[in-house]
């Protein structure tokens, strides 16, 4: 029958399996052996960072010289009697796949490729204590940054200084650096007033007006691991309608966090919050998933959504982020990160939410 191998081309999956974070490379994973292919720019870096039992193959000339690539690649396939190679279709272009097909042609042996998408992502769902600690540290940096952002907004208001959404987004980057973040998990969402009704508004030069509510969705990366949190800042006491919507979203989120646990599906987890919003007659104004897995990527498995039928696993980390968005008026979203346990959840987010 021959042996089975997996070709890994997604950068995050490569980092997870090997600790290698260069921009150029791929892996071949076998049962008892793994190979990392990378070029001259990253050879020394790889030697200093990769996990043990991993062989580095210098691929500097490989793609420029198909003959050299073919010889090195075929040598490994022959050595391990490989006949089946799993590929991740989500991280492999058609052009790249054709190249791998071409260099895998061996006389008197047929190499069969099959789709193994999602296999590594399933492993990544369950976080080790080390990963949980890094994600928690990332969130602590996120929270320190958020509290300074609130002070920045308050001080600007007291001085009657003009500030824009972009000003705040830039300050988030500055404070994150000061607190030890590697970088941001994603470009922060900063939305004043009516802009908050757009779930993924792109910050612009809109000036903060007295009385505007502010939606801030932000996250940090610490040693490669992401955090994510959304909060609403009111620059004056909320109106009756703002208070009503905020409390509905807060109730929806707290209901979900209270009831989510390992073993239920992502669909059921999503419905805990969604049903609260539907009962309040705002279901039509909540159009996105209720949360997502988080780790080395800001969005990874599992998902809290109406289409996610898989069960949530103990020691995975997810966000819980229901929202209501009233076009032309305002939007409210509240987002925490929680660790899934056998009996429930542990909230990793410490910033207060109550009005």
C-alpha positions in Angstrom: 0.0 0.0 0.0 2.8 2.4 0.7 3.0 5.1 3.4 0.9 8.3 3.9 2.3 11.8 4.1 0.8 15.3 4.5 1.9 18.4 2.6 1.5 21.4 4.8 1.5 24.8 3.1 -0.5 27.1 5.4 1.8 29.4 7.3 -0.1 29.2 10.6 -0.2 25.4 10.5 3.5 25.3 9.7 4.1 27.6 12.8 2.0 25.4 14.9 3.7 22.2 13.9 7.3 23.4 13.8 7.7 26.9 15.4 8.9 28.2 12.0 7.4 31.6 11.1 9.2 32.5 7.9 7.2 33.7 4.9 8.5 31.0 2.6 8.3 27.3 3.2 6.3 24.1 3.3 6.4 20.9 5.3 6.0 17.2 4.6 4.7 15.3 7.6 5.1 11.5 7.9 4.2 9.2 10.8 7.7 9.3 12.3 9.5 12.0 10.4 8.9 15.6 9.3 10.6 17.8 6.8 10.7 21.6 6.5 11.5 23.1 3.1 12.7 26.7 3.2 15.2 28.9 1.4 18.5 30.7 2.2 16.8 33.6 3.9 15.4 31.5 6.7 17.8 28.5 7.1 19.7 29.8 10.1 16.6 31.2 11.7 14.9 27.8 11.2 17.8 26.0 12.8 17.5 28.2 15.9 13.7 27.9 16.3 12.2 24.7 14.9 11.1 21.8 17.0 13.3 18.7 17.4 13.0 15.7 15.0 12.5 18.0 12.1 14.8 18.0 9.1 15.5 21.2 7.2 15.8 21.0 3.5 17.3 24.0 1.7 14.9 24.9 -1.1 16.8 28.0 -2.3 17.1 26.8 -5.8 14.2 24.5 -5.9 11.4 26.5 -7.5 13.9 28.3 -9.8 15.4 24.9 -10.8 12.6 22.3 -11.1 15.2 19.6 -11.7 16.8 20.2 -8.3 13.5 20.4 -6.6 12.3 17.2 -8.3 15.4 15.2 -7.2 15.2 16.3 -3.6 11.4 15.8 -3.4 11.5 12.4 -5.1 14.4 11.2 -3.0 12.2 11.7 0.2 9.1 10.1 -1.4 11.2 7.1 -2.5 13.0 6.8 0.9 9.7 6.6 2.8 7.7 4.7 0.1 5.1 7.5 -0.1 2.1 6.7 -2.3 -0.6 9.1 -0.8 -0.1 12.8 0.0 -2.8 14.8 1.9 -3.1 18.4 0.8 -4.8 21.4 2.4 -6.9 22.8 -0.4 -7.5 26.0 1.6 -3.8 26.9 1.6 -2.6 25.6 -1.8 -3.1 27.4 -5.0 -4.0 25.5 -8.2 -0.6 26.6 -9.7 1.3 25.2 -6.7 -0.6 22.0 -6.7 0.2 21.4 -10.4 3.9 21.9 -9.5 3.7 19.3 -6.8 1.9 16.9 -9.1 4.7 17.4 -11.7 7.6 16.8 -9.3 5.9 13.8 -7.7 5.9 11.7 -10.9 8.0 8.6 -10.1 8.6 5.8 -12.5 6.5 2.6 -11.7 4.8 4.4 -8.8 1.6 6.4 -8.8 1.4 9.1 -6.1 -2.2 9.9 -5.2 -3.2 13.3 -3.7 -6.2 13.7 -1.5 -7.9 16.6 0.4 -6.9 16.6 4.1 -8.2 20.2 4.8 -9.0 20.9 8.4 -7.0 18.1 10.0 -4.4 20.3 11.6 -7.0 22.9 12.5 -8.8 20.2 14.5 -5.6 19.7 16.5 -5.3 23.4 17.0 -8.8 23.7 18.5 -7.7 22.2 21.8 -5.3 24.5 23.5 -2.4 23.4 25.8 -1.8 25.1 29.1 1.1 26.9 27.5 -1.2 28.3 24.7 -3.9 29.2 27.2 -1.4 31.2 29.3 -0.1 33.1 26.2 -3.7 33.9 25.0 -4.5 35.1 28.5 -1.4 37.3 28.6 -2.3 38.7 25.2 -5.7 39.6 26.6 -4.2 41.3 29.6 -2.2 43.5 27.2 -5.4 44.2 25.3 -7.1 45.3 28.5 -4.3 47.6 29.6 -4.4 49.2 26.2 -8.1 49.6 26.2 -8.1 51.4 29.6 -5.4 53.8 28.4 -7.5 54.4 25.3 -10.5 55.4 27.5 -8.2 57.8 29.4 -7.0 59.2 26.1 -10.6 59.9 25.0 -11.5 61.4 28.4 -8.4 63.7 28.4 -9.1 64.8 24.8 -12.7 65.7 25.8 -11.6 67.7 28.8 -9.1 69.6 26.7 -11.7 69.9 23.9 -9.2 68.4 21.5 -10.4 67.1 18.2 -9.8 63.4 17.7 -10.7 61.1 14.9 -11.4 57.3 14.6 -7.9 57.0 13.0 -6.3 58.8 15.9 -7.7 56.2 18.3 -6.7 53.3 16.0 -3.2 54.7 15.9 -3.1 55.1 19.7 -4.1 51.5 20.1 -1.0 50.5 18.1 1.3 52.8 20.1 0.0 51.6 23.5 0.1 47.9 22.4 3.8 48.3 21.6 4.4 49.9 24.9 2.8 47.0 26.8 4.8 44.3 25.0 2.5 43.1 22.2 4.2 41.7 19.1 1.7 43.4 16.9 -2.1 43.7 16.7 -4.3 40.6 15.9 -6.1 42.7 13.3 -6.6 46.4 12.4 -8.7 47.8 15.2 -12.3 48.7 14.5 -13.1 52.2 15.8 -16.6 53.5 15.0 -18.1 56.8 16.2 -21.9 57.3 16.4 -23.7 56.1 13.3 -20.6 54.3 12.0 -21.1 51.7 14.8 -24.1 50.3 12.9 -21.5 48.8 10.4 -20.1 45.7 12.2 -16.7 46.0 10.5 -16.4 49.7 9.9 -13.0 50.9 8.6 -11.8 53.8 10.8 -11.5 57.2 9.0 -11.0 60.9 9.7 -14.5 61.4 11.2 -14.3 63.6 14.2 -15.7 62.6 17.6 -18.8 64.6 18.4 -20.1 65.3 21.9 -22.5 62.5 22.8 -21.3 59.9 20.2 -21.0 56.4 21.5 -17.8 54.6 20.4 -17.5 51.0 19.4 -14.0 49.6 19.7 -13.1 46.1 18.6 -9.4 45.3 19.2 -6.9 42.5 19.8 -3.2 41.9 20.4 -0.7 39.3 19.5 1.7 38.0 22.1 4.3 35.4 21.1 2.1 34.6 18.1 -1.2 34.2 20.0 -4.2 36.5 19.5 -6.8 38.1 21.7 -10.0 39.8 20.8 -12.5 42.1 22.6 -15.2 44.6 21.8 -16.5 47.3 24.1 -18.8 50.3 23.9 -17.7 53.7 25.3 -20.5 56.2 26.0 -19.4 59.8 25.9 -22.6 60.9 27.7 -25.3 59.0 29.5 -26.9 56.6 27.0 -30.3 57.5 25.6 -33.3 55.3 26.4 -33.0 53.4 23.1 -29.2 53.0 23.5 -29.7 51.7 27.0 -32.4 49.3 25.8 -30.3 47.8 23.0 -27.2 47.6 25.1 -29.0 45.7 27.8 -30.5 43.2 25.3 -27.0 42.5 23.8 -25.5 42.2 27.3 -28.2 39.8 28.4 -27.8 37.8 25.2 -24.0 37.5 25.7 -24.2 36.6 29.4 -26.9 34.0 28.6 -24.5 32.4 26.1 -21.5 32.5 28.3 -23.5 30.9 31.2 -24.8 28.0 29.0 -21.9 27.2 26.7 -19.9 24.0 27.6 -18.0 21.3 25.9 -20.1 18.8 24.0 -22.7 21.1 22.5 -22.6 22.1 18.9 -21.5 25.5 17.7 -25.0 26.0 16.4 -26.6 25.5 19.8 -24.0 27.7 21.4 -24.8 30.5 18.9 -28.6 30.1 19.6 -28.3 30.9 23.3 -27.5 34.6 22.5 -29.4 34.7 19.2 -32.7 33.6 20.8 -32.5 36.4 23.4 -32.2 38.9 20.6 -34.9 37.3 18.5 -37.3 37.4 21.5 -36.6 41.1 21.9 -37.7 41.5 18.2 -34.2 42.5 17.0 -33.3 39.3 15.3 -33.2 40.9 11.8 -30.6 43.3 13.1 -28.1 40.6 14.1 -26.6 39.2 11.0 -23.2 37.7 11.8 -21.9 34.6 13.7 -22.0 34.7 17.4 -18.3 34.0 17.9 -15.2 32.2 16.7 -12.3 30.2 17.8 -9.1 32.1 18.5 -5.4 31.1 18.8 -2.5 31.6 16.4 -5.2 33.0 14.0 -7.7 35.6 15.0 -10.4 33.4 13.4 -10.0 29.7 13.6 -12.1 26.6 14.5 -14.6 26.3 16.1 -17.4 28.7 15.1 -20.5 29.9 16.9 -22.9 30.0 14.0 -26.2 28.5 12.7 -24.2 26.4 10.2 -21.6 24.9 12.6 -22.8 21.4 13.5 -19.6 20.2 15.2 -19.3 19.9 18.9 -17.3 22.3 21.0 -14.3 20.8 22.7 -12.9 21.2 26.2 -9.9 23.6 26.4 -10.8 25.4 23.2 -11.0 29.2 23.3 -13.8 31.1 21.6 -15.2 34.6 21.5 -18.8 35.4 22.3 -19.9 38.5 20.5 -23.6 39.1 19.8 -24.6 42.5 18.4 -27.5 44.6 17.2 -27.0 47.1 14.4 -29.5 49.8 13.6 -28.6 51.3 10.2 -28.2 55.1 10.3 -28.5 55.2 14.1 -25.9 53.1 16.1 -24.8 49.5 16.8 -23.9 47.6 19.9 -21.6 44.6 20.1 -20.0 43.1 23.3 -17.3 40.6 22.9 -15.4 38.4 25.4 -13.0 35.5 25.1 -13.9 32.4 27.1 -12.2 29.0 27.7 -14.5 26.1 27.2 -14.6 23.6 30.1 -16.5 20.3 30.7 -19.1 22.1 32.8 -19.2 25.6 31.3 -16.8 28.4 30.5 -14.1 30.5 32.1 -14.2 34.1 31.0 -10.7 35.3 30.1 -11.9 38.9 29.7 -11.9 41.2 32.8 -13.0 44.6 31.4 -16.4 45.5 32.9 -19.5 45.6 30.7 -22.4 46.8 32.9 -23.8 50.3 32.2 
